[in-house]
Amino acid sequence: MQRKEHETQAQVDRLRAYLRAGNDINPLEAWRKLGIYRLSARVFDLREAGEDIKGEFVEVRNQFGEPCRVKSYRMEAQ
């Protein structure tokens, strides 16, 4: 169990650094760039830790060119 907690914290730390650098992120980018499969769970963890993270739905295209809505997150400037 301790290993899982360590891996979760590593994901939270990577996400925090990525967002603090001024980047937006959506679930596909989180998986590709940060190895985070459950982005919304990690955003929840950051919010619980007091981070001000905003989310909005954006339209993207899937691999078949079809429009899809996903949530994109950003951290408010500090």
C-alpha positions in Angstrom: 0.0 0.0 0.0 2.8 2.4 0.8 4.1 2.1 -2.8 0.8 3.2 -4.2 0.7 6.3 -1.9 4.3 7.2 -3.1 3.2 6.9 -6.7 0.1 9.0 -6.1 2.2 11.7 -4.4 4.7 11.6 -7.3 1.8 12.2 -9.7 0.5 15.1 -7.6 4.0 16.7 -7.5 4.4 16.4 -11.3 1.0 17.8 -11.9 1.5 20.7 -9.5 4.8 21.6 -11.2 3.3 21.4 -14.6 0.4 23.6 -13.7 2.5 26.1 -11.8 4.6 26.5 -15.0 1.5 28.1 -16.5 0.3 25.1 -18.6 -3.2 23.9 -19.1 -3.8 20.2 -19.1 -6.6 17.7 -20.2 -6.8 14.0 -19.5 -5.1 12.9 -22.7 -2.2 15.3 -22.2 -1.9 14.2 -18.5 -1.6 10.6 -19.7 0.9 11.3 -22.4 3.0 13.9 -20.7 2.8 13.1 -17.0 1.8 9.4 -16.8 -1.4 10.4 -15.0 -4.4 8.3 -15.9 -6.9 9.7 -13.3 -6.4 13.4 -13.8 -9.5 14.5 -12.0 -8.5 12.5 -8.9 -5.1 14.2 -8.8 -6.8 17.6 -9.3 -9.0 16.8 -6.3 -5.8 16.0 -4.3 -4.3 19.3 -5.2 -7.5 21.2 -4.4 -7.6 19.4 -1.0 -4.1 20.7 -0.5 -5.3 24.3 -1.0 -4.3 24.8 -4.7 -6.6 27.1 -6.7 -7.3 25.0 -9.9 -9.9 26.0 -12.4 -11.5 23.7 -14.9 -13.5 24.2 -18.0 -14.9 22.0 -20.7 -13.2 22.3 -24.1 -13.9 20.7 -27.4 -11.2 18.5 -28.9 -11.2 15.9 -31.7 -10.8 12.2 -31.1 -8.7 9.9 -33.1 -11.5 9.6 -35.6 -11.9 13.3 -36.1 -15.1 13.5 -34.1 -15.6 16.4 -31.7 -15.5 15.5 -28.0 -15.7 17.6 -24.8 -13.1 17.1 -22.1 -12.2 19.1 -19.0 -9.1 21.2 -19.2 -7.5 22.4 -15.9 -5.3 25.4 -15.1 -3.8 26.9 -12.0 -4.6 30.5 -11.2 -1.6 32.8 -11.4 0.0 33.3 -8.0 
